[in-house]
Amino acid sequence: MRTINFDTLPGALMATRLPTVGEEGIGPGSCSSSQSSERLKKTGAGRKRLPEWFKTSLPVGKSQNRYNSTMSSVKENGLSTVCEEARCPNIHDCWGRGTATFMIAGDVCTRGCRFCAVDTAKNPPPLNSDEPDDLASAIEKMGIEHAVITVVNRDDLADGGASHYRECIMAVHDRCPEVGIELLCSDLDGNLDSLRTLLVGLPIRVFAHNVECVPRLDSHVRDRRASFSQSLEILAEAKKIRPDLKTKTSIMVGLGETDSEVVDAMRKVRSCGVDMITLGQYLQPGVRHIPVERFPEPSKFADWDREAREMGFSAVASGPLVRSSYRAGLLWEESTGSEPVVTRESTGSAVSHLTFPHTDGGQTI
């Protein structure tokens, strides 16, 4: 595999680089909003360089061929994915393995979390009644095997958007019954009745909801309507409603938490029966957002990976480049007993103290 250094990436590949800390313009309609370089100069935003370990690898062989095929389908059919819009550093890896992420219910959120640059409004535009069919058509045309469907918060709707999310997922399943579906859901404003309406009989593999940060930082990082405790309640209730589903969450680091707080947060999550966890580095999407407090080294992410496994999580991805939907299809497979994601032709995005059987000499990180 070829290695990508996201600080020095040239030319045509720049579309897949990570954002520089303090930089905006990650991609329209994703977790960022565009700004011109001139405006950045006026706001005094510095272009702080990322640590040298922010590197990943491009796929080769069959994976590269599949990535190329997926990209061609996306372009030819005018499709849109979070993978592209957010310029995810793992797009080659995930598309090369038949996984892609889509955002539904619009691109305007009713919450104003301080880590996220999705546009915010008290009353977003109405839901698109054609979205279920459009989403199903996009997934069918892309020919993927595992679809992650993520949502914006819709506190303006009585059920938090649950009925629309369900319609979208049912449409995908009806059109593409062979595609595994993962729902990365909002907290539905803590409405457990809406959660039950959404989940009962829903044809998905994974129910995911992100706690985002350690509990102490809730009021600093998240909208006042969100909280670690409310997120845990949603995750615990989802497991009660659908014990057959794998549940999943994600934690960002670099926001001012301590190492011990990360471990404690993982322990709280695991106590609610959550099966899968990802940990990744927070990056500031724009000058109005929370600045990065620290960059834990890869060895620390490897330590968290080990501790998560010791707690009993059935699937773990931990690393500076890991995002909540990182290798989502493979992570689900890991949770059912397959080889750990981090050891499967590693690109360097996730790190671990586990032995890498596919590397020369069985090296560990």
Sequence and secondary structure as in RCSB ss.txt:
>XXXX:A:sequence
MRTINFDTLPGALMATRLPTVGEEGIGPGSCSSSQSSERLKKTGAGRKRLPEWFKTSLPVGKSQNRYNSTMSSVK
ENGLSTVCEEARCPNIHDCWGRGTATFMIAGDVCTRGCRFCAVDTAKNPPPLNSDEPDDLASAIEKMGIEHAVIT
VVNRDDLADGGASHYRECIMAVHDRCPEVGIELLCSDLDGNLDSLRTLLVGLPIRVFAHNVECVPRLDSHVRDRR
ASFSQSLEILAEAKKIRPDLKTKTSIMVGLGETDSEVVDAMRKVRSCGVDMITLGQYLQPGVRHIPVERFPEPSK
FADWDREAREMGFSAVASGPLVRSSYRAGLLWEESTGSEPVVTRESTGSAVSHLTFPHTDGGQTI
>XXXX:A:secstr
 EEEETTT  GGGGGGS   BT   S TTTT     HHHHHHHT   B   TT EEEE  THHHHHHHHHHHHHH
HTT   HHHHTT TTHHHHHTTTEEEEEES SEES   TT  SEE SS     TTHHHHHHHHHHHHT SEEEEE
E   TTSTTTTHHHHHHHHHHHHHH TTSEEEEE   GGG HHHHHHHHTT   SEEE   BS GGGHHHHS TT
  HHHHHHHHHHHHHH TTSEEEEEEEESSS  HHHHHHHHHHHHHTT  EEEEEE    STTS        HHH
HHHHHHHHHHHT SEEEESTT  TTTTHHHHHHHHTTS  GGGSS  SSS  SS  TTSGGG   
